Amino acid sequence: MSTVTVIQKGESTSFLAEKQENLLLFLRENGIFVDAPCGGHGRCGKCRVLLRDGGGERRVNACQTYIEGDCTVVLPQGSTTVCLVANERHGGTGQPGFGAAVDLGTTTVAMQLCDLSTGAVLAAAGERNAQCAYGADVVTRLSYVREYPTGNERLSGLLTGQITRMLEELCEKAGLAPQSVTEITVAGNTIMQHFLSGLSPAAMAVAPFTAVTLFEEDTLYRRPGLPALHLAPCVSAYVGGDIVAGLYACGGGVTEETTLFLDIGTNGEMALGNREGFLCCAVACGPAFEGAEITCGMACEEGALTHVRWEKGSFVMETVGQVPLRGICGSGLIDLLAVLLRLGGVDEGGRLLPPEEAPGSLGRWLEEDKNGNGILYLNEERTVYLTAGDVRKMQLAKAAVAAGITILLEKAGKTVEAVDRVCLAGGFGSRIAPESAAAVGMLPPALTAKIQGVGNASLSGAAAMLLIPEARSDMERIQRNSRYCELSGDRAFQEAFVNYMMFENEEESL
């Protein structure tokens, strides 16, 4: 046996390990979070840790490293906390008691602790989904479930444990005993809701993509250590309770206006319609918009590039917390790509140009890679940069969203001009600059003036289920009036996707 000492946030803990045990698997099994967007297949490089052993000190990918003997593992300093929301108020039930509302996202989990009588939010927090250690997207996690007999139990237990801990921490902040919380309402995608309820989502990994349940009825789910769980109704395997809850929260179920609702993250889920009904679809964006599988990508944490513009031959950058640059989150990637397209640093096919081909002063930010493409360095230390491969992943993601919108409009028999409003939900949706999203070809330019950022509409909808007696029945009506459109085998979608891979490059002089 070998002794492995893990240092995280200045605190050290020691464990015993078998020799030749995979380091990432060892850390997972001991409940230590290490981000692994690719699921531990050696593709993303995000599970890098500092390893000290008999061979000295070096940085390694945990998924490609095996324990050879006694060693020390130093984890990155980045926090897994991604958002904090508090001091909000919803309508109260007038009945005494306390409850919690949860937005169960693929990448993040957000929770509000509420006073049921007054509707006041007593405490709130958000964290990286603990399942991120098993892959950035649901497809990777479903592969894990299908590969390992205990995979579903493992991933389900991670969510249950995380929500239990978050609830305890919020109760402590509010001066409440956890036992005083009598119910939890949850809105998440269909796969996440299956994991939390203890049901297997494995059948959603292959055609015909069937769910065990779409949570049509308000069935109470019981999980160890948690109060009764109420889960939002889902439309299909890939349009979940988070979309239904979001549509309710932004008034989609009651408005006559034609609404395009977009929740863009690892999955691009969208709905088009009004109170008479919605046509829904989902596209696979991959984790690029969440910063995962991007070389220097990161979540929207301190030091992440969120916005960038070009002024007088230089990039002007904004970071979370206004601290030195550590990486690039999704909104920063969109802005950066928009700037490069405008300057001519990326051509219509998506190639990031090397310095000798780049226009004007842009060349000094670039270096040529081994394939003749450019690498764009954003800081003097050259620790944060954009590669040609990163541009390609963004290209795939934006093409999927654009094609989804186009086909949804066509199938609904509507034009872009017929859309009255565009509701952008989620953290990424609330941060992106609409003009940049249009510049890279993700959104039609005609829609930018109609965009409304609706924040975490899924969490707002989950809170409504907790605090508004008729909210659940209203969501069930939205679900019944929604129709899902499967795009995976749709030829028109594939053709649109290929077309949107190209960029429209309108260069300005430097």
KERO-949638 format. One record per residue (C-alpha): residue in three letters; x, y, z. Coordinates in steps of 0.1 Angstrom, whole numbers. Layout:
N
<pt 'ALA',<X,Y,Z>> ...
***
This chain:
510
<pt 'MET',<0,0,0>> <pt 'SER',<11,36,-7>> <pt 'THR',<2,67,13>> <pt 'VAL',<-13,95,-8>> <pt 'THR',<-14,129,8>> <pt 'VAL',<-39,153,-9>> <pt 'ILE',<-35,190,-3>> <pt 'GLN',<-66,212,-11>> <pt 'LYS',<-71,248,-1>> <pt 'GLY',<-41,246,23>> <pt 'GLU',<-55,215,41>> <pt 'SER',<-39,180,38>> <pt 'THR',<-56,146,41>> <pt 'SER',<-38,112,38>> <pt 'PHE',<-52,81,22>> <pt 'LEU',<-40,45,15>> <pt 'ALA',<-39,34,-21>> <pt 'GLU',<-30,3,-40>> <pt 'LYS',<1,7,-62>> <pt 'GLN',<-7,12,-99>> <pt 'GLU',<-41,26,-91>> <pt 'ASN',<-53,53,-115>> <pt 'LEU',<-49,86,-97>> <pt 'LEU',<-82,102,-110>> <pt 'LEU',<-102,71,-101>> <pt 'PHE',<-85,70,-66>> <pt 'LEU',<-94,107,-60>> <pt 'ARG',<-130,101,-72>> <pt 'GLU',<-135,71,-49>> <pt 'ASN',<-123,91,-19>> <pt 'GLY',<-148,119,-26>> <pt 'ILE',<-122,144,-38>> <pt 'PHE',<-135,166,-67>> <pt 'VAL',<-112,169,-97>> <pt 'ASP',<-127,184,-128>> <pt 'ALA',<-127,159,-157>> <pt 'PRO',<-148,173,-186>> <pt 'CYS',<-138,144,-210>> <pt 'GLY',<-147,118,-184>> <pt 'GLY',<-111,108,-178>> <pt 'HIS',<-102,98,-213>> <pt 'GLY',<-71,120,-216>> <pt 'ARG',<-85,145,-240>> <pt 'CYS',<-92,178,-221>> <pt 'GLY',<-62,182,-198>> <pt 'LYS',<-84,197,-171>> <pt 'CYS',<-76,172,-144>> <pt 'ARG',<-40,184,-140>> <pt 'VAL',<-26,183,-105>> <pt 'LEU',<8,188,-90>> <pt 'LEU',<24,155,-81>> <pt 'ARG',<53,151,-57>> <pt 'ASP',<69,116,-54>> <pt 'GLY',<102,99,-57>> <pt 'GLY',<106,113,-92>> <pt 'GLY',<104,149,-80>> <pt 'GLU',<77,175,-86>> <pt 'ARG',<57,177,-118>> <pt 'ARG',<23,185,-132>> <pt 'VAL',<3,156,-145>> <pt 'ASN',<-31,147,-159>> <pt 'ALA',<-46,126,-131>> <pt 'CYS',<-65,104,-155>> <pt 'GLN',<-33,94,-172>> <pt 'THR',<-12,89,-140>> <pt 'TYR',<-8,58,-118>> <pt 'ILE',<3,57,-82>> <pt 'GLU',<38,43,-80>> <pt 'GLY',<44,48,-42>> <pt 'ASP',<41,73,-15>> <pt 'CYS',<32,107,-30>> <pt 'THR',<16,141,-24>> <pt 'VAL',<-11,155,-47>> <pt 'VAL',<-17,193,-47>> <pt 'LEU',<-51,202,-62>> <pt 'PRO',<-57,235,-81>> <pt 'GLN',<-68,265,-60>> <pt 'GLY',<-99,272,-81>> <pt 'SER',<-132,272,-62>> <pt 'THR',<-160,249,-72>> <pt 'THR',<-185,275,-61>> <pt 'VAL',<-199,293,-91>> <pt 'CYS',<-227,315,-79>> <pt 'LEU',<-243,330,-49>> <pt 'VAL',<-278,345,-49>> <pt 'ALA',<-297,358,-19>> <pt 'ASN',<-320,385,-5>> <pt 'GLU',<-348,376,-30>> <pt 'ARG',<-384,372,-22>> <pt 'HIS',<-412,351,-39>> <pt 'GLY',<-448,350,-30>> <pt 'GLY',<-454,330,2>> <pt 'THR',<-480,304,10>> <pt 'GLY',<-489,319,43>> <pt 'GLN',<-483,285,59>> <pt 'PRO',<-455,281,84>> <pt 'GLY',<-424,260,75>> <pt 'PHE',<-393,260,54>> <pt 'GLY',<-384,245,20>> <pt 'ALA',<-357,245,-6>> <pt 'ALA',<-357,250,-43>> <pt 'VAL',<-330,235,-66>> <pt 'ASP',<-318,241,-101>> <pt 'LEU',<-301,208,-110>> <pt 'GLY',<-279,216,-139>> <pt 'THR',<-254,195,-158>> <pt 'THR',<-226,219,-148>> <pt 'THR',<-240,236,-117>> <pt 'VAL',<-263,230,-88>> <pt 'ALA',<-281,261,-73>> <pt 'MET',<-302,261,-42>> <pt 'GLN',<-324,286,-23>> <pt 'LEU',<-336,281,12>> <pt 'CYS',<-371,297,16>> <pt 'ASP',<-395,306,43>> <pt 'LEU',<-427,291,31>> <pt 'SER',<-449,316,49>> <pt 'THR',<-434,348,35>> <pt 'GLY',<-416,336,4>> <pt 'ALA',<-383,352,17>> <pt 'VAL',<-351,335,5>> <pt 'LEU',<-331,330,37>> <pt 'ALA',<-299,317,21>> <pt 'ALA',<-287,306,-13>> <pt 'ALA',<-257,292,-30>> <pt 'GLY',<-245,274,-61>> <pt 'GLU',<-217,250,-69>> <pt 'ARG',<-202,229,-96>> <pt 'ASN',<-222,197,-101>> <pt 'ALA',<-202,170,-83>> <pt 'GLN',<-208,147,-113>> <pt 'CYS',<-184,169,-134>> <pt 'ALA',<-156,147,-122>> <pt 'TYR',<-172,120,-144>> <pt 'GLY',<-176,142,-175>> <pt 'ALA',<-187,177,-186>> <pt 'ASP',<-218,165,-205>> <pt 'VAL',<-246,140,-199>> <pt 'VAL',<-235,118,-228>> <pt 'THR',<-201,111,-211>> <pt 'ARG',<-219,104,-178>> <pt 'LEU',<-244,81,-195>> <pt 'SER',<-214,62,-210>> <pt 'TYR',<-201,57,-175>> <pt 'VAL',<-234,44,-163>> <pt 'ARG',<-236,19,-192>> <pt 'GLU',<-199,8,-187>> <pt 'TYR',<-200,3,-149>> <pt 'PRO',<-227,-18,-131>> <pt 'THR',<-226,5,-101>> <pt 'GLY',<-223,37,-122>> <pt 'ASN',<-259,49,-118>> <pt 'GLU',<-257,43,-80>> <pt 'ARG',<-225,62,-79>> <pt 'LEU',<-236,92,-98>> <pt 'SER',<-270,93,-81>> <pt 'GLY',<-253,92,-47>> <pt 'LEU',<-230,121,-56>> <pt 'LEU',<-261,143,-63>> <pt 'THR',<-279,132,-32>> <pt 'GLY',<-248,138,-11>> <pt 'GLN',<-242,172,-26>> <pt 'ILE',<-277,184,-21>> <pt 'THR',<-277,171,15>> <pt 'ARG',<-245,190,23>> <pt 'MET',<-257,222,5>> <pt 'LEU',<-289,221,25>> <pt 'GLU',<-271,216,58>> <pt 'GLU',<-248,245,50>> <pt 'LEU',<-277,269,41>> <pt 'CYS',<-296,259,72>> <pt 'GLU',<-265,267,93>> <pt 'LYS',<-263,301,77>> <pt 'ALA',<-300,308,83>> <pt 'GLY',<-299,294,119>> <pt 'LEU',<-322,265,111>> <pt 'ALA',<-321,228,119>> <pt 'PRO',<-320,208,86>> <pt 'GLN',<-350,188,100>> <pt 'SER',<-371,219,98>> <pt 'VAL',<-370,218,59>> <pt 'THR',<-399,196,49>> <pt 'GLU',<-398,196,11>> <pt 'ILE',<-375,203,-18>> <pt 'THR',<-386,213,-53>> <pt 'VAL',<-362,205,-82>> <pt 'ALA',<-360,215,-118>> <pt 'GLY',<-333,200,-140>> <pt 'ASN',<-328,182,-173>> <pt 'THR',<-345,149,-176>> <pt 'ILE',<-313,129,-171>> <pt 'MET',<-303,148,-140>> <pt 'GLN',<-338,143,-125>> <pt 'HIS',<-334,106,-132>> <pt 'PHE',<-301,105,-114>> <pt 'LEU',<-315,124,-83>> <pt 'SER',<-346,103,-81>> <pt 'GLY',<-326,71,-82>> <pt 'LEU',<-340,61,-116>> <pt 'SER',<-316,49,-143>> <pt 'PRO',<-313,72,-173>> <pt 'ALA',<-294,46,-194>> <pt 'ALA',<-321,42,-220>> <pt 'MET',<-318,78,-229>> <pt 'ALA',<-283,72,-243>> <pt 'VAL',<-295,53,-274>> <pt 'ALA',<-324,56,-298>> <pt 'PRO',<-353,59,-293>> <pt 'PHE',<-341,79,-263>> <pt 'THR',<-368,68,-238>> <pt 'ALA',<-371,81,-203>> <pt 'VAL',<-384,59,-174>> <pt 'THR',<-407,88,-166>> <pt 'LEU',<-413,124,-176>> <pt 'PHE',<-424,132,-141>> <pt 'GLU',<-458,141,-154>> <pt 'GLU',<-474,136,-120>> <pt 'ASP',<-463,152,-88>> <pt 'THR',<-449,120,-73>> <pt 'LEU',<-429,124,-41>> <pt 'TYR',<-394,109,-43>> <pt 'ARG',<-376,98,-12>> <pt 'ARG',<-338,98,-10>> <pt 'PRO',<-316,91,20>> <pt 'GLY',<-311,121,42>> <pt 'LEU',<-334,144,23>> <pt 'PRO',<-369,157,27>> <pt 'ALA',<-396,148,1>> <pt 'LEU',<-385,157,-34>> <pt 'HIS',<-409,172,-60>> <pt 'LEU',<-395,171,-95>> <pt 'ALA',<-406,194,-124>> <pt 'PRO',<-425,178,-154>> <pt 'CYS',<-403,172,-185>> <pt 'VAL',<-412,174,-222>> <pt 'SER',<-389,146,-234>> <pt 'ALA',<-357,128,-227>> <pt 'TYR',<-337,159,-238>> <pt 'VAL',<-361,188,-229>> <pt 'GLY',<-364,186,-192>> <pt 'GLY',<-380,201,-162>> <pt 'ASP',<-356,230,-162>> <pt 'ILE',<-371,242,-195>> <pt 'VAL',<-407,238,-184>> <pt 'ALA',<-399,256,-151>> <pt 'GLY',<-381,283,-171>> <pt 'LEU',<-410,288,-195>> <pt 'TYR',<-433,292,-165>> <pt 'ALA',<-410,316,-148>> <pt 'CYS',<-407,339,-178>> <pt 'GLY',<-445,339,-184>> <pt 'GLY',<-444,317,-215>> <pt 'GLY',<-475,298,-204>> <pt 'VAL',<-497,329,-202>> <pt 'THR',<-484,353,-228>> <pt 'GLU',<-497,357,-263>> <pt 'GLU',<-463,369,-275>> <pt 'THR',<-443,345,-296>> <pt 'THR',<-414,336,-274>> <pt 'LEU',<-381,319,-283>> <pt 'PHE',<-367,304,-251>> <pt 'LEU',<-331,295,-251>> <pt 'ASP',<-311,277,-224>> <pt 'ILE',<-276,273,-239>> <pt 'GLY',<-250,253,-220>> <pt 'THR',<-236,218,-226>> <pt 'ASN',<-270,211,-241>> <pt 'GLY',<-288,237,-262>> <pt 'GLU',<-324,234,-253>> <pt 'MET',<-350,257,-269>> <pt 'ALA',<-387,262,-272>> <pt 'LEU',<-408,284,-295>> <pt 'GLY',<-444,294,-290>> <pt 'ASN',<-468,310,-265>> <pt 'ARG',<-496,301,-242>> <pt 'GLU',<-512,280,-269>> <pt 'GLY',<-482,256,-269>> <pt 'PHE',<-445,253,-276>> <pt 'LEU',<-424,234,-301>> <pt 'CYS',<-392,222,-284>> <pt 'CYS',<-359,208,-295>> <pt 'ALA',<-324,201,-282>> <pt 'VAL',<-290,203,-298>> <pt 'ALA',<-257,190,-286>> <pt 'CYS',<-234,220,-280>> <pt 'GLY',<-207,201,-262>> <pt 'PRO',<-191,218,-231>> <pt 'ALA',<-174,246,-250>> <pt 'PHE',<-199,273,-237>> <pt 'GLU',<-192,262,-202>> <pt 'GLY',<-154,266,-207>> <pt 'ALA',<-148,228,-206>> <pt 'GLU',<-127,211,-232>> <pt 'ILE',<-113,245,-242>> <pt 'THR',<-76,246,-236>> <pt 'CYS',<-77,275,-211>> <pt 'GLY',<-114,274,-205>> <pt 'MET',<-129,276,-171>> <pt 'ALA',<-162,282,-154>> <pt 'CYS',<-173,317,-146>> <pt 'GLU',<-151,320,-115>> <pt 'GLU',<-127,346,-102>> <pt 'GLY',<-101,354,-129>> <pt 'ALA',<-122,342,-158>> <pt 'LEU',<-123,363,-190>> <pt 'THR',<-160,373,-194>> <pt 'HIS',<-158,402,-220>> <pt 'VAL',<-132,415,-243>> <pt 'ARG',<-130,443,-269>> <pt 'TRP',<-102,457,-292>> <pt 'GLU',<-90,492,-287>> <pt 'LYS',<-60,509,-302>> <pt 'GLY',<-42,478,-312>> <pt 'SER',<-48,459,-279>> <pt 'PHE',<-73,436,-262>> <pt 'VAL',<-92,452,-233>> <pt 'MET',<-104,424,-211>> <pt 'GLU',<-128,421,-182>> <pt 'THR',<-124,393,-157>> <pt 'VAL',<-146,380,-128>> <pt 'GLY',<-136,399,-97>> <pt 'GLN',<-114,422,-118>> <pt 'VAL',<-83,401,-109>> <pt 'PRO',<-55,388,-132>> <pt 'LEU',<-66,366,-160>> <pt 'ARG',<-67,328,-152>> <pt 'GLY',<-88,314,-180>> <pt 'ILE',<-117,320,-204>> <pt 'CYS',<-154,313,-197>> <pt 'GLY',<-181,310,-223>> <pt 'SER',<-191,346,-227>> <pt 'GLY',<-154,356,-230>> <pt 'LEU',<-150,330,-258>> <pt 'ILE',<-179,344,-277>> <pt 'ASP',<-166,380,-273>> <pt 'LEU',<-130,369,-283>> <pt 'LEU',<-142,351,-314>> <pt 'ALA',<-163,380,-324>> <pt 'VAL',<-134,404,-321>> <pt 'LEU',<-111,380,-341>> <pt 'LEU',<-136,377,-369>> <pt 'ARG',<-141,414,-371>> <pt 'LEU',<-103,420,-372>> <pt 'GLY',<-97,392,-397>> <pt 'GLY',<-78,369,-374>> <pt 'VAL',<-101,340,-381>> <pt 'ASP',<-111,333,-416>> <pt 'GLU',<-146,322,-429>> <pt 'GLY',<-137,286,-425>> <pt 'GLY',<-128,290,-389>> <pt 'ARG',<-90,289,-392>> <pt 'LEU',<-71,309,-366>> <pt 'LEU',<-44,326,-386>> <pt 'PRO',<-7,325,-378>> <pt 'PRO',<12,358,-372>> <pt 'GLU',<25,362,-407>> <pt 'GLU',<-10,360,-422>> <pt 'ALA',<-28,380,-395>> <pt 'PRO',<-36,417,-403>> <pt 'GLY',<-19,446,-387>> <pt 'SER',<-9,447,-351>> <pt 'LEU',<-29,415,-343>> <pt 'GLY',<2,395,-353>> <pt 'ARG',<21,404,-321>> <pt 'TRP',<-5,384,-301>> <pt 'LEU',<-1,353,-322>> <pt 'GLU',<24,325,-326>> <pt 'GLU',<23,297,-352>> <pt 'ASP',<16,262,-340>> <pt 'LYS',<30,229,-355>> <pt 'ASN',<1,227,-380>> <pt 'GLY',<6,262,-394>> <pt 'ASN',<-24,277,-375>> <pt 'GLY',<-23,305,-349>> <pt 'ILE',<-21,304,-311>> <pt 'LEU',<-35,336,-296>> <pt 'TYR',<-18,346,-263>> <pt 'LEU',<-38,369,-240>> <pt 'ASN',<-13,376,-212>> <pt 'GLU',<24,383,-208>> <pt 'GLU',<30,351,-189>> <pt 'ARG',<16,332,-219>> <pt 'THR',<-5,311,-195>> <pt 'VAL',<-39,319,-211>> <pt 'TYR',<-43,314,-248>> <pt 'LEU',<-67,303,-276>> <pt 'THR',<-59,276,-300>> <pt 'ALA',<-72,266,-335>> <pt 'GLY',<-88,236,-318>> <pt 'ASP',<-107,258,-294>> <pt 'VAL',<-121,279,-323>> <pt 'ARG',<-132,246,-339>> <pt 'LYS',<-151,236,-308>> <pt 'MET',<-168,269,-306>> <pt 'GLN',<-176,267,-343>> <pt 'LEU',<-194,233,-337>> <pt 'ALA',<-213,247,-308>> <pt 'LYS',<-225,279,-324>> <pt 'ALA',<-235,260,-356>> <pt 'ALA',<-256,236,-335>> <pt 'VAL',<-275,265,-318>> <pt 'ALA',<-280,284,-350>> <pt 'ALA',<-293,253,-369>> <pt 'GLY',<-316,244,-341>> <pt 'ILE',<-332,279,-341>> <pt 'THR',<-336,278,-379>> <pt 'ILE',<-353,244,-380>> <pt 'LEU',<-375,252,-350>> <pt 'LEU',<-388,283,-369>> <pt 'GLU',<-393,263,-401>> <pt 'LYS',<-412,236,-383>> <pt 'ALA',<-434,261,-365>> <pt 'GLY',<-440,280,-398>> <pt 'LYS',<-427,312,-385>> <pt 'THR',<-401,338,-396>> <pt 'VAL',<-375,355,-374>> <pt 'GLU',<-396,387,-377>> <pt 'ALA',<-425,369,-361>> <pt 'VAL',<-406,363,-329>> <pt 'ASP',<-417,389,-303>> <pt 'ARG',<-391,382,-276>> <pt 'VAL',<-361,360,-270>> <pt 'CYS',<-356,348,-234>> <pt 'LEU',<-320,338,-227>> <pt 'ALA',<-318,317,-196>> <pt 'GLY',<-290,304,-175>> <pt 'GLY',<-257,319,-163>> <pt 'PHE',<-241,318,-198>> <pt 'GLY',<-272,333,-214>> <pt 'SER',<-273,362,-190>> <pt 'ARG',<-236,370,-196>> <pt 'ILE',<-232,368,-233>> <pt 'ALA',<-232,400,-254>> <pt 'PRO',<-260,397,-280>> <pt 'GLU',<-240,415,-306>> <pt 'SER',<-211,391,-302>> <pt 'ALA',<-235,361,-304>> <pt 'ALA',<-249,375,-337>> <pt 'ALA',<-214,383,-350>> <pt 'VAL',<-202,347,-346>> <pt 'GLY',<-234,334,-362>> <pt 'MET',<-250,318,-332>> <pt 'LEU',<-281,340,-332>> <pt 'PRO',<-298,358,-361>> <pt 'PRO',<-290,395,-360>> <pt 'ALA',<-327,404,-363>> <pt 'LEU',<-332,389,-328>> <pt 'THR',<-306,408,-309>> <pt 'ALA',<-329,437,-300>> <pt 'LYS',<-355,413,-288>> <pt 'ILE',<-333,395,-263>> <pt 'GLN',<-342,394,-226>> <pt 'GLY',<-318,379,-201>> <pt 'VAL',<-340,360,-176>> <pt 'GLY',<-312,347,-154>> <pt 'ASN',<-317,314,-137>> <pt 'ALA',<-353,308,-148>> <pt 'SER',<-351,272,-138>> <pt 'LEU',<-344,281,-102>> <pt 'SER',<-371,307,-103>> <pt 'GLY',<-395,280,-116>> <pt 'ALA',<-385,256,-89>> <pt 'ALA',<-391,282,-62>> <pt 'ALA',<-425,289,-77>> <pt 'MET',<-433,252,-73>> <pt 'LEU',<-424,255,-37>> <pt 'LEU',<-443,287,-29>> <pt 'ILE',<-472,291,-54>> <pt 'PRO',<-499,265,-50>> <pt 'GLU',<-510,265,-87>> <pt 'ALA',<-475,266,-102>> <pt 'ARG',<-471,229,-105>> <pt 'SER',<-504,225,-123>> <pt 'ASP',<-495,254,-146>> <pt 'MET',<-462,236,-155>> <pt 'GLU',<-481,204,-162>> <pt 'ARG',<-503,224,-186>> <pt 'ILE',<-471,238,-203>> <pt 'GLN',<-458,202,-206>> <pt 'ARG',<-490,189,-221>> <pt 'ASN',<-490,217,-247>> <pt 'SER',<-454,212,-257>> <pt 'ARG',<-443,191,-286>> <pt 'TYR',<-408,177,-290>> <pt 'CYS',<-390,177,-323>> <pt 'GLU',<-361,152,-326>> <pt 'LEU',<-333,166,-347>> <pt 'SER',<-307,139,-346>> <pt 'GLY',<-319,122,-378>> <pt 'ASP',<-333,154,-394>> <pt 'ARG',<-317,160,-428>> <pt 'ALA',<-327,197,-429>> <pt 'PHE',<-310,202,-395>> <pt 'GLN',<-278,185,-407>> <pt 'GLU',<-277,207,-438>> <pt 'ALA',<-283,238,-417>> <pt 'PHE',<-256,228,-393>> <pt 'VAL',<-231,224,-421>> <pt 'ASN',<-240,258,-435>> <pt 'TYR',<-237,275,-401>> <pt 'MET',<-202,261,-396>> <pt 'MET',<-190,289,-418>> <pt 'PHE',<-184,324,-405>> <pt 'GLU',<-194,357,-422>> <pt 'ASN',<-163,377,-419>> <pt 'GLU',<-168,414,-421>> <pt 'GLU',<-133,427,-414>> <pt 'GLU',<-125,462,-402>> <pt 'SER',<-91,478,-406>> <pt 'LEU',<-66,478,-377>> 
***
